Amino acid sequence: MSSAIPWLAVYGFGAHIKSTQNKLSILNRGIVEEYPLEDVRNLLIVGGHTLNSTTIAHLLKHGSCISFFEPDGTPVGIIRPFGNCTDKEIHHIQEGLPRQRYATMIAQGSLRSHLIAIERLQDQQGSGLLYDGEQQVLHNALNELEYLVKLDEIRRLSNLTTDMYYEILSRDIPECFNFKRRTVRPQCDPVNAMLSFGYAMLYGNCCVSVIGARLDPDLGLLHEGQGALVQDLIGPFKAGMIDPVVCSLVQDSLKPDDFELTPTRCMLSDALVKKLITAFQKSIDNQKIDHQTNNFLKAIQKLEDFTVMY
């Protein structure tokens, strides 16, 4: 099927998803979109929508899967036709990948995105952002990644340069917000809390794409653990899709009443959260995420070369 849609996502709330025996119809906010059922390989339902059992039956008869997600992109479950084993085949391919090669390319992509972000900040700031030799250290690390052969070494260098990136980024943040470096949860300053919120939105969007492609989200390359592959794929996107939004809001409009500091964490106000959601909806490029996910799927199936976007 030359016109097959790898995955079709319905986001938000209130859409009505119906079908005839041959056509899928989605009514959302007064707009109707129609697709041939035979072209929809995986219908992704993100949030709360109306879907009747007849439509489920029609999709399954055409060999389609239906995946369900919470509004933030957290996967809930999947319905698939009897005898469908595509996921098992892809899982087997993922398990047999040369992890070192893919991990190297992902680490390089993330580091390149950090270098671009730093250079952009440097241009805006003029002088004073970088200490002597820091930029050269990062460029040297980018070259060194090419020659590392052990995953532990690749992860160590990737973590080191990522820590450097956030330390450099902190120099562009007003001291009153107490952001010194990237920290683990629970976040105790508003900048880390905002970054975590943005990364969670990015993670949710990418998770939808990964499951839409029927990849195992937990079989990572550079990362390990739950959602490791999603973390791999979003790593190179953070510095372009999330960090500039947070830095801009912090510099231009963040006020003390936008957050509350408790002894254990920083709580963002509802008004700030709404502002972040609006900004991230514009900055998170789902087309780019889908393209990267689809490229990875085709690469592991040996249909095209793997390239890392950032």
C-alpha positions in Angstrom: 0.0 0.0 0.0 2.0 3.0 -1.2 -0.3 5.4 0.6 -0.2 3.6 3.9 -0.1 5.9 7.0 2.5 4.5 9.5 0.4 6.0 12.4 -2.4 8.4 12.7 -2.8 10.3 16.0 -5.9 12.0 17.4 -4.9 14.4 20.2 -6.8 16.3 22.9 -10.5 15.8 23.8 -13.9 15.5 22.2 -13.2 14.1 18.8 -15.8 11.6 17.3 -14.1 8.7 15.5 -16.4 6.8 13.2 -16.2 4.5 10.1 -17.8 2.8 7.3 -16.5 -0.6 6.1 -13.8 1.2 4.1 -13.3 4.7 5.5 -12.3 6.2 8.8 -13.9 9.5 9.7 -12.6 11.9 12.5 -14.8 14.9 13.5 -12.7 17.2 15.7 -13.8 20.8 16.5 -16.1 21.0 13.5 -13.5 19.7 11.0 -14.0 16.3 9.4 -11.0 14.3 8.1 -11.4 11.0 6.3 -8.9 8.2 5.6 -9.2 4.9 3.8 -9.2 2.2 6.5 -6.7 0.0 4.6 -4.1 2.9 4.8 -4.2 3.3 8.6 -1.7 1.0 10.2 -2.0 2.2 13.8 -4.6 4.6 15.2 -3.2 6.5 18.2 -5.9 7.9 20.5 -4.3 10.5 22.9 -6.7 11.9 25.5 -10.5 11.5 25.6 -12.5 10.8 22.5 -15.5 8.9 21.3 -14.9 5.6 19.5 -17.6 3.0 18.9 -17.1 -0.8 18.8 -18.0 -1.0 15.1 -15.1 1.3 14.2 -12.8 -0.9 16.3 -14.0 -4.0 14.4 -13.5 -2.3 11.0 -9.9 -1.3 11.9 -9.0 -4.7 13.2 -10.4 -6.4 10.1 -8.1 -4.2 8.0 -5.1 -5.3 10.1 -4.8 -2.1 12.0 -3.8 -1.6 15.7 -5.4 0.9 18.0 -3.2 2.4 20.8 -4.5 4.4 23.7 -2.6 7.2 25.7 -3.2 9.5 28.6 -3.4 13.2 27.6 0.3 13.6 28.5 1.3 10.8 26.1 1.7 8.1 28.7 0.8 4.8 27.0 -2.3 2.9 28.4 -2.8 -0.1 26.2 -3.2 -1.4 22.6 -5.8 -3.4 20.7 -4.4 -5.5 17.8 -5.8 -8.1 15.4 -5.5 -11.8 16.3 -2.2 -13.3 15.1 -0.4 -10.0 14.8 3.3 -10.5 15.5 4.9 -7.4 14.0 5.8 -6.0 17.4 7.6 -9.2 18.3 9.6 -9.1 15.1 10.6 -5.5 15.7 11.4 -6.3 19.3 13.7 -9.1 18.1 15.5 -6.7 15.7 15.9 -4.1 18.4 17.5 -6.7 20.8 20.0 -7.6 18.1 21.1 -4.0 17.2 24.8 -3.0 17.5 24.1 -0.7 20.5 27.5 0.9 20.5 27.1 2.3 17.0 23.7 3.7 17.5 24.6 5.1 21.0 27.5 6.9 19.5 25.4 8.6 16.9 22.7 9.6 19.5 25.4 11.0 21.9 27.0 12.9 19.0 23.6 14.3 18.0 22.8 15.5 21.5 26.3 17.1 21.8 26.0 18.9 18.5 22.6 20.3 19.6 24.2 21.5 22.8 27.0 23.2 20.9 24.6 25.0 18.6 22.6 26.2 21.6 25.7 27.4 23.4 27.0 29.2 20.3 23.6 30.9 19.9 23.7 32.1 23.5 27.3 33.2 23.0 26.2 35.3 20.0 23.4 36.9 22.0 25.5 37.5 25.1 28.7 38.6 23.5 31.5 37.7 25.9 31.4 36.3 29.4 29.3 33.1 28.8 32.1 30.6 28.2 35.2 30.1 30.3 38.6 29.7 28.5 38.8 26.3 26.7 35.3 25.1 27.4 34.1 25.3 23.8 37.2 23.4 22.7 36.6 20.7 25.4 33.2 20.1 24.0 34.4 20.0 20.4 37.2 17.5 21.4 34.6 15.4 23.1 32.5 15.3 19.9 35.6 13.9 18.1 36.4 11.5 20.9 33.0 9.9 20.8 33.8 8.5 17.4 36.6 6.3 18.8 34.9 5.0 22.0 34.0 1.3 21.8 32.4 0.6 25.2 28.9 1.7 26.1 30.0 2.8 29.6 32.6 5.1 28.0 30.1 6.6 25.6 27.6 7.2 28.4 30.2 8.7 30.7 31.4 11.2 28.1 27.8 12.0 27.1 26.8 12.6 30.7 30.0 14.8 31.3 29.3 17.0 28.3 25.6 17.3 29.2 26.5 18.4 32.7 28.8 21.0 31.2 26.1 22.2 28.9 23.7 22.9 31.8 26.4 24.6 33.8 27.1 26.9 30.9 23.3 27.5 30.4 23.0 28.5 34.1 25.3 31.5 33.5 22.5 33.0 31.4 19.9 32.6 34.1 19.4 35.3 36.8 21.0 34.2 40.1 17.8 34.8 42.0 16.3 31.6 40.5 19.1 29.5 42.0 19.7 27.4 38.9 23.2 26.0 38.9 22.9 22.7 37.1 20.4 20.1 36.0 19.1 18.1 39.0 17.0 15.0 39.5 13.5 15.1 40.8 12.0 16.5 42.9 13.1 19.8 41.5 13.9 22.5 44.0 14.2 25.6 41.7 11.8 26.9 39.1 14.1 26.6 36.1 14.7 22.8 36.7 11.0 22.4 37.3 10.2 24.2 34.0 12.8 22.1 32.1 11.3 18.9 33.6 7.8 19.9 32.6 9.0 20.6 29.0 11.0 17.4 28.8 7.9 15.5 30.0 5.8 17.0 27.2 8.5 16.1 24.7 8.7 12.6 26.1 5.0 12.1 25.8 4.9 13.3 22.2 7.8 11.0 21.2 6.3 8.1 23.1 3.2 8.3 20.9 5.4 8.1 17.8 7.5 5.2 19.1 4.5 3.1 19.9 2.9 4.2 16.7 5.9 2.7 14.9 5.5 -0.5 17.1 8.9 -0.1 18.6 9.7 -1.2 22.1 10.0 2.1 24.1 12.1 0.3 26.8 14.8 -1.1 24.5 17.2 1.8 24.4 20.7 2.3 23.1 22.4 5.1 24.9 19.9 5.0 27.8 18.7 2.1 29.9 15.4 1.4 31.7 11.8 2.3 31.3 11.3 4.6 28.2 15.0 4.3 27.3 14.4 4.4 23.5 12.2 7.5 23.9 15.0 9.2 26.0 17.4 8.3 23.2 15.3 9.9 20.5 14.4 13.1 22.4 17.9 13.8 23.7 19.0 15.7 20.5 15.7 17.7 20.5 15.8 19.1 24.0 18.2 22.0 23.4 16.2 23.2 20.4 12.6 22.5 21.3 12.5 23.0 25.1 15.5 24.9 26.5 15.1 28.2 24.5 11.5 28.4 25.6 12.4 28.0 29.3 15.3 30.5 29.1 13.2 33.1 27.3 10.4 32.8 29.8 12.8 33.0 32.7 14.6 36.1 31.3 11.4 38.0 30.2 8.5 37.2 32.5 9.2 34.8 35.4 8.1 36.3 38.7 8.2 35.1 42.3 4.4 34.5 42.3 4.8 32.1 39.3 6.1 29.4 41.6 6.2 28.3 45.3 9.2 26.9 47.0 8.6 24.3 49.7 11.3 22.5 51.8 11.4 19.6 49.3 10.4 20.9 45.9 9.4 23.8 43.6 5.7 24.0 42.7 4.8 25.9 39.4 1.6 28.0 39.4 -1.3 27.0 37.2 -0.9 30.2 35.2 2.8 29.4 34.5 1.9 25.8 33.6 -0.7 27.1 31.1 1.8 29.5 29.6 4.4 26.7 29.3 1.9 24.4 27.6 1.0 27.0 25.0 4.7 27.7 24.3 5.7 24.1 24.1 2.9 23.2 21.8 4.4 25.7 19.4 8.1 24.7 19.9 7.7 20.9 19.9 7.9 19.8 16.3 5.8 16.6 16.0 6.7 16.2 12.3 10.4 16.2 13.2 9.8 13.7 16.0 7.7 11.4 13.7 10.4 11.6 11.0 13.2 10.7 13.4 11.2 7.8 14.8 10.3 6.5 11.3 13.9 6.9 10.2 15.1 4.8 13.2 12.5 2.1 12.3 13.6 2.0 8.7 17.2 2.0 9.7 16.9 -1.1 11.9 15.0 -2.8 9.1 17.9 -1.9 6.9 15.7 0.2 4.5 17.7 3.4 5.0 20.7 4.8 6.9 20.2 6.1 10.5 20.6 9.8 10.8 20.1 11.9 14.0 18.1 15.1 13.7 18.5 18.0 16.2 
